[in-house]
Amino acid sequence: MGFNLSSFSNRTKVLLLSLVFVIQYSFAQTSIPIASAEAENGVLVGVNISSSVPEYSGTGYVTGFDQGTDKVTVTLNVPVKAFYQLIIRYNSTSGDKTQNLIINNGGASSVVFTKTTTWSNIDAGKYILNAGANTITIQSSWGWMDVDKFSLYTASKNTYSVTSDLVNPNANQEAKSLYQFLLSKFNSKIISGQTNSFYPEVKAIASQSPMIRGYDFQHYTQGYAYLWVNGAHTFGWEDDGSVQQAINWYKSTAGKGIVTFQWHWHSPSGGTAGTNTFYTNQTTFDVSKAVINGTVENALILRDIDSIATQLIRFQSAGVPILWRPLHEAGGTWFWWGAKGPQACKDLFHIMYDRLTNYHHLNNLIWVWSTPEADWYPGNDFIDILGYDSYPGVYNYDIQKNSFDRIYALSQGKKLIAMTENGPIPKPDDCLTLDAPWAYFMSWGNLVTAQNTNQHITDVFNNPNVLTLENPTDINDQPTDKDHTLNIYTNRSQDKLYIQFDQPRGLGEQNIKISIFDIEGKVVYSGINTQTSSPLMIDSLHLSNGIYLFKMVNHLKTFSGKFVIQK
């Protein structure tokens, strides 16, 4: 997101255009939809029926989307409650057009209908629909396109084969442990996040502290355009204290907190002091020249990357892993690093990755990418987490399933997926139930209060499926059944691990053999608990951060699972 929040509303549509999910499919003629509806037979508001463009389906098509209230709503009937793929036949000869999609009168999500030369099909996402009648609405956002037909096909939930290792083979233990923690929570919990701006306000509202805290490196850029010298702005590097503040905060959480940094990279040259030179329209710096070895521009970007490396090294020395999110929102092209198209941006990313990883030997970074267009993606070999920046409108708590699926498609389900910026926070339970399990969300500045009610903020941060500093729930996969309850929990202040296995009444005390293994299968603890009414206490000081497996056996049953140590 751009740093100037006051300009956000003026470019909302541009943001949506760049960040919204669109995948086009080619369907065989033998594909038979579960249900379909002609647009011209729907409920029309502010639009009209036309037959000017030939080869439409049915008796015509809907056009005239020129006002924000214009919409068409159709009703489709499905036999059972399940996931369905929504395909929309449309025509958009005047360019890419972002429109709002509303399912069963819920929150709006955005769909980009890409430019066409004739009628085309677009995959508008996978949704869980109720048995019987369901309403589907397309409402104008950018408008100026035609809608012909809606069809539903059978679908299933996404499946994942998320890479178990970080892309940097030399990643240090702190980075590995953090990644394993994120991996262990994915698709079962959602980690809370907030930028440094408004972090205290969120805690005051929710009585819970976001687990992730976001910072920005813009002040540490050699071309920073707001350095104040002798009563005027000039260019130059400055330490605004955010690096030390982030280190101190991380230490104050005993390592439970997670630090993320982005970089509003003021252009290396070509801008005016006192302006946001990270914007394309505020600089003449040419990224396509910067990625050519030996150019003046290339020397300048290396200078700036080296400057940021001096700060990342401070984190590495302090034992702090970083969720590192450079070159964000590149596909929007409003930042100079995206101004010359996808290839120059990807080349810049690869230069940065090589410089920080192989030249500066920074091994505490988890690499995060957050622009969803397929042709901009640097590739699975360079990215650990894929992100989406979500701004669907005030109080719109929709899960943004369409956008999630677009990000999912980039890596074929092999990477974690996060909401790396957001205004409204999606409803956590819906995210997990309806197949958009964002690994974390990261509310942006004052938009957390401007676009969410205080009650919604409180509800989200106190949801048991949302992780906060007060509710880290390091332990997962705790099996229960009607006869037994297994509880595993930690006390970080004492560095103790507690294991309790409650047996049904009437059986008396029964010995339980407990074995704990590291991720490679090596036994790190073995013992017998003879007092099942009291938890077994194990010193966890000797257990390093990471994932552990456990096996517990009594005379009735064997339990196994995993838990995470994250000190």
TORBAKE-191892 format. One line per field, with one value per residue (C-alpha): x negated, y, z negated. Coordinates in steps of 0.5 Angstrom, whole numbers, plus 500, padded with zeros to 3 digits. Each point is the difference from the previous one (the first is absolute). Example, Ala and Ser with C-alpha at 12.3 -4.5 7.8 and 13.67 -1.06 7.14 Angstrom:
<atoms>
c1 = c(475 | 498)
c2 = c(491 | 507)
c3 = c(484 | 502)
</atoms>
This chain:
<atoms>
c1 = c(500 | 498 | 497 | 505 | 506 | 504 | 499 | 503 | 507 | 498 | 497 | 504 | 502 | 493 | 498 | 506 | 498 | 493 | 502 | 506 | 500 | 501 | 499 | 503 | 502 | 501 | 506 | 501 | 507 | 501 | 500 | 507 | 502 | 503 | 505 | 500 | 503 | 501 | 498 | 506 | 505 | 497 | 502 | 498 | 498 | 498 | 497 | 504 | 500 | 497 | 499 | 495 | 494 | 501 | 499 | 503 | 503 | 508 | 504 | 495 | 495 | 500 | 496 | 500 | 496 | 498 | 502 | 498 | 507 | 501 | 500 | 503 | 502 | 502 | 502 | 497 | 503 | 495 | 502 | 495 | 496 | 493 | 495 | 501 | 496 | 503 | 499 | 503 | 500 | 499 | 497 | 495 | 497 | 498 | 495 | 499 | 506 | 501 | 507 | 503 | 503 | 505 | 502 | 507 | 500 | 493 | 494 | 497 | 494 | 496 | 500 | 495 | 504 | 494 | 500 | 503 | 501 | 507 | 504 | 495 | 501 | 497 | 499 | 503 | 498 | 502 | 506 | 504 | 507 | 506 | 505 | 505 | 500 | 494 | 500 | 494 | 499 | 495 | 500 | 496 | 494 | 496 | 506 | 500 | 500 | 506 | 502 | 503 | 501 | 498 | 499 | 498 | 495 | 498 | 494 | 496 | 496 | 493 | 495 | 493 | 493 | 496 | 493 | 497 | 493 | 499 | 497 | 493 | 497 | 495 | 506 | 498 | 504 | 504 | 503 | 501 | 504 | 504 | 502 | 502 | 504 | 504 | 500 | 503 | 506 | 501 | 508 | 501 | 499 | 499 | 494 | 502 | 496 | 500 | 495 | 496 | 505 | 506 | 497 | 502 | 507 | 501 | 498 | 504 | 506 | 500 | 496 | 495 | 494 | 499 | 495 | 496 | 498 | 498 | 495 | 497 | 493 | 501 | 496 | 494 | 500 | 494 | 505 | 505 | 503 | 502 | 494 | 500 | 494 | 500 | 507 | 501 | 501 | 495 | 497 | 497 | 500 | 502 | 501 | 508 | 499 | 504 | 495 | 498 | 508 | 501 | 494 | 503 | 507 | 498 | 496 | 505 | 505 | 495 | 500 | 507 | 501 | 498 | 497 | 502 | 496 | 502 | 497 | 503 | 493 | 499 | 497 | 493 | 500 | 504 | 505 | 501 | 499 | 506 | 504 | 502 | 495 | 502 | 506 | 499 | 503 | 495 | 493 | 497 | 496 | 500 | 500 | 499 | 493 | 498 | 501 | 494 | 493 | 495 | 505 | 501 | 507 | 497 | 495 | 505 | 505 | 494 | 498 | 507 | 501 | 493 | 503 | 506 | 495 | 497 | 506 | 502 | 494 | 501 | 507 | 495 | 495 | 506 | 503 | 506 | 503 | 504 | 506 | 497 | 504 | 497 | 502 | 508 | 506 | 495 | 506 | 503 | 495 | 501 | 493 | 494 | 497 | 507 | 500 | 496 | 504 | 499 | 493 | 496 | 504 | 498 | 493 | 500 | 502 | 495 | 495 | 502 | 501 | 493 | 497 | 503 | 499 | 494 | 496 | 502 | 502 | 506 | 503 | 506 | 504 | 507 | 501 | 508 | 502 | 507 | 502 | 505 | 499 | 497 | 495 | 497 | 499 | 492 | 501 | 501 | 492 | 500 | 506 | 502 | 507 | 505 | 504 | 506 | 502 | 507 | 504 | 507 | 504 | 502 | 503 | 499 | 498 | 501 | 494 | 498 | 500 | 499 | 494 | 497 | 501 | 496 | 494 | 501 | 500 | 493 | 496 | 505 | 501 | 493 | 499 | 504 | 505 | 501 | 504 | 493 | 504 | 508 | 505 | 506 | 498 | 503 | 504 | 496 | 504 | 503 | 493 | 498 | 507 | 501 | 493 | 496 | 496 | 495 | 494 | 500 | 503 | 497 | 504 | 498 | 499 | 506 | 504 | 501 | 505 | 502 | 503 | 501 | 505 | 497 | 505 | 497 | 493 | 502 | 503 | 494 | 495 | 503 | 502 | 497 | 498 | 496 | 493 | 498 | 494 | 505 | 502 | 495 | 502 | 493 | 503 | 505 | 502 | 503 | 505 | 506 | 505 | 506 | 496 | 493 | 498 | 493 | 497 | 493 | 498 | 494 | 498 | 495 | 498 | 498 | 498 | 504 | 504 | 506 | 504 | 507 | 504 | 506 | 503 | 508 | 502 | 500 | 494 | 495 | 493 | 497 | 493 | 498 | 494 | 498 | 495 | 498 | 496 | 497 | 502 | 494 | 503 | 495 | 503 | 499 | 504 | 503 | 503 | 506 | 506 | 503 | 504 | 505 | 504 | 494 | 497 | 493 | 495 | 494 | 494 | 500 | 494 | 496 | 505 | 498 | 505 | 504 | 505 | 500 | 504 | 503 | 503 | 504 | 502 | 504 | 504 | 506 | 497 | 494 | 500 | 495 | 499 | 496 | 499 | 495 | 495 | 499 | 496)
c2 = c(500 | 507 | 504 | 506 | 497 | 507 | 498 | 493 | 501 | 503 | 494 | 495 | 497 | 500 | 496 | 495 | 499 | 498 | 496 | 496 | 493 | 498 | 493 | 498 | 493 | 497 | 495 | 494 | 500 | 493 | 504 | 500 | 505 | 499 | 506 | 506 | 506 | 505 | 507 | 503 | 496 | 503 | 506 | 506 | 507 | 506 | 495 | 498 | 494 | 500 | 496 | 504 | 496 | 493 | 493 | 501 | 495 | 500 | 506 | 505 | 503 | 505 | 507 | 507 | 499 | 507 | 502 | 497 | 498 | 496 | 493 | 493 | 495 | 492 | 494 | 494 | 493 | 495 | 493 | 500 | 504 | 500 | 504 | 502 | 504 | 506 | 501 | 507 | 501 | 507 | 505 | 506 | 503 | 506 | 497 | 497 | 502 | 498 | 499 | 498 | 493 | 498 | 493 | 500 | 507 | 499 | 505 | 502 | 497 | 503 | 496 | 503 | 498 | 501 | 503 | 496 | 500 | 496 | 496 | 496 | 496 | 502 | 496 | 505 | 495 | 494 | 501 | 496 | 501 | 497 | 495 | 503 | 507 | 505 | 507 | 502 | 508 | 504 | 507 | 505 | 503 | 502 | 498 | 500 | 493 | 495 | 494 | 494 | 494 | 497 | 492 | 496 | 494 | 495 | 502 | 498 | 503 | 502 | 495 | 502 | 497 | 506 | 500 | 498 | 503 | 508 | 502 | 502 | 493 | 504 | 503 | 500 | 497 | 506 | 500 | 493 | 500 | 505 | 497 | 494 | 503 | 504 | 493 | 496 | 505 | 501 | 498 | 499 | 507 | 507 | 505 | 507 | 506 | 507 | 505 | 504 | 506 | 499 | 494 | 502 | 502 | 493 | 498 | 505 | 498 | 492 | 499 | 496 | 501 | 499 | 494 | 503 | 508 | 503 | 505 | 504 | 501 | 506 | 505 | 495 | 502 | 504 | 504 | 501 | 507 | 502 | 501 | 507 | 504 | 507 | 502 | 496 | 493 | 497 | 493 | 495 | 494 | 501 | 495 | 501 | 495 | 495 | 495 | 500 | 501 | 493 | 497 | 502 | 498 | 493 | 499 | 503 | 494 | 495 | 498 | 499 | 506 | 500 | 506 | 502 | 505 | 503 | 506 | 506 | 501 | 507 | 500 | 500 | 506 | 504 | 503 | 507 | 500 | 501 | 495 | 493 | 498 | 492 | 502 | 499 | 507 | 503 | 498 | 499 | 494 | 495 | 493 | 496 | 504 | 498 | 493 | 500 | 499 | 505 | 506 | 506 | 498 | 493 | 503 | 504 | 494 | 496 | 506 | 500 | 493 | 500 | 505 | 496 | 494 | 504 | 500 | 493 | 498 | 503 | 495 | 494 | 502 | 501 | 493 | 503 | 497 | 504 | 500 | 504 | 503 | 504 | 502 | 500 | 501 | 500 | 499 | 506 | 504 | 506 | 498 | 501 | 493 | 498 | 506 | 496 | 494 | 493 | 498 | 506 | 499 | 492 | 502 | 505 | 495 | 495 | 505 | 502 | 492 | 499 | 506 | 499 | 492 | 499 | 506 | 502 | 493 | 502 | 494 | 503 | 502 | 496 | 503 | 503 | 502 | 504 | 501 | 495 | 500 | 494 | 503 | 504 | 494 | 499 | 493 | 494 | 500 | 507 | 501 | 497 | 503 | 503 | 506 | 504 | 507 | 501 | 506 | 498 | 506 | 502 | 495 | 495 | 494 | 495 | 495 | 502 | 493 | 502 | 503 | 494 | 496 | 504 | 500 | 492 | 499 | 504 | 495 | 494 | 499 | 500 | 506 | 503 | 506 | 506 | 506 | 505 | 506 | 501 | 506 | 495 | 494 | 494 | 496 | 494 | 495 | 501 | 500 | 493 | 497 | 503 | 498 | 507 | 498 | 506 | 499 | 507 | 506 | 507 | 506 | 507 | 506 | 503 | 496 | 495 | 505 | 504 | 493 | 496 | 501 | 499 | 494 | 497 | 501 | 497 | 494 | 499 | 500 | 496 | 495 | 493 | 499 | 507 | 500 | 506 | 501 | 498 | 494 | 497 | 493 | 497 | 493 | 497 | 493 | 498 | 494 | 500 | 494 | 499 | 496 | 504 | 507 | 501 | 507 | 503 | 507 | 504 | 505 | 504 | 504 | 494 | 496 | 494 | 496 | 497 | 493 | 498 | 494 | 500 | 493 | 498 | 499 | 493 | 498 | 503 | 502 | 496 | 501 | 504 | 499 | 507 | 500 | 507 | 500 | 505 | 501 | 495 | 495 | 500 | 499 | 506 | 498 | 493 | 499 | 498 | 504 | 496 | 506 | 501 | 505 | 505 | 502 | 498 | 505 | 500 | 505 | 503 | 504 | 494 | 500 | 505 | 504 | 495 | 495 | 494 | 493 | 497 | 493 | 498 | 493 | 497 | 494 | 502 | 504 | 503 | 508 | 503 | 507 | 506 | 507 | 506 | 503 | 507 | 504)
c3 = c(500 | 501 | 494 | 501 | 497 | 502 | 507 | 499 | 502 | 507 | 502 | 497 | 507 | 503 | 493 | 502 | 507 | 498 | 494 | 502 | 502 | 508 | 503 | 507 | 501 | 507 | 499 | 504 | 504 | 496 | 493 | 498 | 494 | 494 | 501 | 504 | 501 | 506 | 498 | 503 | 496 | 494 | 495 | 504 | 496 | 505 | 505 | 507 | 504 | 507 | 506 | 504 | 499 | 504 | 497 | 493 | 496 | 500 | 502 | 498 | 495 | 495 | 501 | 498 | 494 | 499 | 493 | 493 | 498 | 507 | 499 | 503 | 495 | 502 | 496 | 501 | 496 | 498 | 497 | 494 | 496 | 503 | 503 | 507 | 506 | 502 | 508 | 503 | 507 | 502 | 505 | 498 | 507 | 497 | 495 | 493 | 496 | 492 | 498 | 493 | 499 | 494 | 498 | 497 | 498 | 496 | 500 | 507 | 503 | 506 | 507 | 506 | 506 | 505 | 507 | 505 | 508 | 499 | 495 | 495 | 494 | 493 | 494 | 495 | 494 | 496 | 494 | 496 | 502 | 496 | 502 | 504 | 503 | 500 | 502 | 504 | 501 | 505 | 498 | 504 | 497 | 506 | 505 | 507 | 502 | 502 | 496 | 504 | 495 | 493 | 500 | 494 | 500 | 494 | 497 | 493 | 495 | 502 | 498 | 497 | 501 | 497 | 500 | 493 | 501 | 501 | 507 | 497 | 499 | 495 | 496 | 492 | 495 | 498 | 507 | 500 | 494 | 501 | 507 | 497 | 495 | 506 | 503 | 494 | 500 | 507 | 502 | 492 | 497 | 503 | 497 | 498 | 503 | 499 | 503 | 495 | 501 | 496 | 496 | 493 | 502 | 503 | 493 | 496 | 504 | 500 | 494 | 504 | 503 | 508 | 501 | 506 | 500 | 506 | 501 | 506 | 503 | 504 | 495 | 501 | 507 | 503 | 504 | 495 | 502 | 493 | 496 | 497 | 500 | 499 | 500 | 507 | 502 | 504 | 502 | 495 | 496 | 492 | 495 | 497 | 495 | 503 | 500 | 493 | 498 | 504 | 496 | 494 | 501 | 502 | 494 | 496 | 502 | 498 | 508 | 500 | 505 | 507 | 504 | 507 | 504 | 507 | 504 | 503 | 504 | 501 | 507 | 501 | 504 | 504 | 495 | 496 | 493 | 496 | 504 | 500 | 505 | 499 | 505 | 507 | 502 | 495 | 503 | 507 | 497 | 505 | 497 | 507 | 500 | 493 | 501 | 506 | 497 | 500 | 501 | 495 | 498 | 498 | 496 | 496 | 499 | 497 | 496 | 497 | 499 | 496 | 496 | 498 | 499 | 494 | 496 | 502 | 497 | 494 | 499 | 502 | 495 | 495 | 501 | 503 | 507 | 504 | 505 | 506 | 505 | 505 | 507 | 497 | 505 | 506 | 505 | 498 | 504 | 495 | 497 | 504 | 499 | 504 | 505 | 506 | 500 | 497 | 503 | 497 | 493 | 500 | 502 | 494 | 495 | 502 | 500 | 493 | 498 | 502 | 497 | 493 | 500 | 503 | 499 | 493 | 498 | 497 | 498 | 495 | 505 | 502 | 507 | 502 | 506 | 501 | 507 | 503 | 507 | 503 | 505 | 494 | 496 | 498 | 500 | 494 | 500 | 497 | 496 | 493 | 499 | 505 | 498 | 502 | 498 | 499 | 500 | 502 | 496 | 493 | 496 | 505 | 496 | 506 | 501 | 507 | 502 | 507 | 499 | 495 | 506 | 505 | 495 | 499 | 507 | 501 | 496 | 501 | 493 | 498 | 496 | 494 | 501 | 496 | 500 | 500 | 500 | 498 | 499 | 497 | 497 | 503 | 495 | 497 | 500 | 507 | 502 | 497 | 502 | 507 | 503 | 499 | 494 | 500 | 496 | 497 | 501 | 500 | 498 | 503 | 496 | 498 | 505 | 494 | 497 | 506 | 503 | 495 | 494 | 493 | 499 | 506 | 498 | 493 | 503 | 504 | 495 | 495 | 505 | 498 | 507 | 500 | 497 | 496 | 495 | 494 | 504 | 504 | 499 | 502 | 500 | 505 | 502 | 493 | 501 | 496 | 500 | 495 | 495 | 500 | 500 | 502 | 498 | 502 | 498 | 498 | 495 | 503 | 494 | 497 | 506 | 499 | 504 | 497 | 502 | 497 | 502 | 497 | 500 | 499 | 493 | 496 | 503 | 495 | 501 | 506 | 502 | 507 | 504 | 503 | 506 | 503 | 507 | 504 | 507 | 502 | 496 | 494 | 493 | 496 | 494 | 497 | 494 | 496 | 497 | 494 | 498 | 505 | 496 | 500 | 506 | 501 | 500 | 505 | 500 | 507 | 500 | 503 | 506 | 505 | 505 | 505 | 501 | 495 | 501 | 494 | 498 | 494 | 498 | 495 | 499 | 504 | 506 | 504 | 501 | 505 | 503 | 500 | 496 | 501 | 496 | 501 | 495)
</atoms>
